[in-house]
């Protein structure tokens, strides 16, 4: 069980990792099952940050359906990104901790504390990396919608810690892409269907993975016995 926190004091300003800047109002689940939801939101935040940074750099205007549909979809996703930035960390934070833990004893403690989250996120990242090892991910924003919809609506996982997710109509977002399938065909491959497939893979992997603590460590109490 993890400690329930908003911002954990020992993660502030260590080797340049200012959690208050990275995630001002972090919400940390108390149970490992909740950490899986947190990991999924870390995945969503990271994907949306990288996606919107990419389209800003390329000065590209994404679209789906008509102009009204596009405005609805991408404004919803931008708002989701902004809210996630307030409440969950991103993959860059986790990567920095893992790398820094190799040379910094304080970061090593934090890495141990964040270990379940790191493990769950890594499973998803590896699944995506393997799936797209020989092809680009054409609609990462739709992948975010699909994994969140699957986890929240189909798997019915609790989102009580993240009430802003209840405001999002994931079914309607998916419908906007479904009705515009022709736009997302690439080399005769329906990228909408392809994205559903990888989304299912991600969720199945996340459901099955179990966090295993260090079994080599034996407590002093057990040693005395």
Buried (B, 14 or more C-beta within 10 A) or exposed (E): EBEEEEBBEEBEEBBEBEBEEBBEEBBBBEEBEBBBBBBBBBBBBBBBBEBBEEEEEEEEEBBBBEEEBBEBBBEBBEEBBEBBBEBBBBBEBBBBBBEBBEEBEBBBBBBBBBBBBBBBBBBBBEBBEEBBEEEEBBBBBBBBBBBBBBBBEEEEBEBEBBEBBEEBEBEEBBEBBBEBEEEBEEEEEEBBEBBBEBBBBBBEBBEEBEEEEEEEEEEEEEEEE
